[in-house]
Amino acid sequence: MNENWLEIANLNDLIINEGKAIRVNNLSIALFRLPDDQVYAIENSCPHIGAPLDSGIVENKTITCLWHSWCFSLIDGYSTNCPNVKVQTYPTKIDKDKVFLLI
């Protein structure tokens, strides 16, 4: 199976602990750069009522939606409020300060 890694950002353009919304193949994706320079990519819509997650608060590899405080793991997308609810996550990798996303 061919992997489709797309270059989506420069690492230095991502602010630590702040989200950045991007569009890839008609998908809205939120990127988050953490202090250890890991970059996480998740679906940019809270399943509760569709709030954009890129504007949420990042803490301990978790994003908290600003609208109603639903929380999601940046690692696997599962909600800490409702264990059966999750958002899609996407693998990322960094190569020479370029951020790539696997779709």
N, C-alpha and C positions, 0 to 999 in steps of 0.2 A: 504494500500500500504506500503510495506517495504521500509524504507529509507536505502540507502547504503552509510554510512559514512565511508570513507577510511582515515586511518592515513597517512598523507603525509609529515609531517615535524615536527621538534621541533621548537617551537617559538623562542628560543634563537639562532637558526641557521639562522634565517632570519634577514637580516640587514635592519634597518629602512630606508624607502624611496628608497630601491633598489629592483629590481626585481630578482626573481629566477625562472628559467624554470624547469618544471618537466614534466614527461610523465606519463599519467594515461590512461589505456585502449586505447592505440594508439592515445591519444589526447595530444597535446602540450599545457600546461597551464602555465601561468605566475602568480606567487604569489607575493603579495606586502604587506609588514608589514608597517603600518603607526605609527606615534609617539604615538598614543593612544593604541597601540598594537592590533588594529583591523587588520585582515588579509583578503585581497581580492584576488579572483582568477578569471582570465579572460582568454579567448582564447589567445594564444600566437602568433597571426598572424594578422597584420594589413590588413584589407580588401582592402586597396588601391593597394599595390603590394606585400603583404606577408612579410613585415619586422617583425622581432621578437620584440614584445612589451616588453619583460622582460628587454630589455636594454634601455627602454625609461626613460624619466624624470617624476618623480612623484611630483605633487603639487596640493593641495586642492582636494584630492580624484579624481584626473584626471591624466591619463598617456598620455604623448606626445611622439609619434613615432619619433625616431631620423632621419629617412630617409626623410620624407617630412612634418613633424610637424602636422600630423593629431592627434587630441586629442580625448580621450575616457573616459567616466565616469567609475570609478572603481565600482560604485554602481550598475548601470544598463546597462553598456556597450555601451550606445549611444554616437555617435560622436558629438562633439560640432562644427565641421566643416560642416558636412552633416547630418542633423537631421534624415534622413531616413536610415542611415547606423549605424550598431552596431556590436559589437563583443559579443560572448557568455560569460555570467558570471556564476559563480558557487558558491553556498552557502558554507560558511566555518563556523567552530566553533572551539573554543579552550577549551580544558579540561586538566588541570594539565600540562600546557606548551606544550601539543601536539596539533598540528593543524590537523583538519579533513576537508575533502572535500566531499560534497554530489554530487554524480554522478547519 
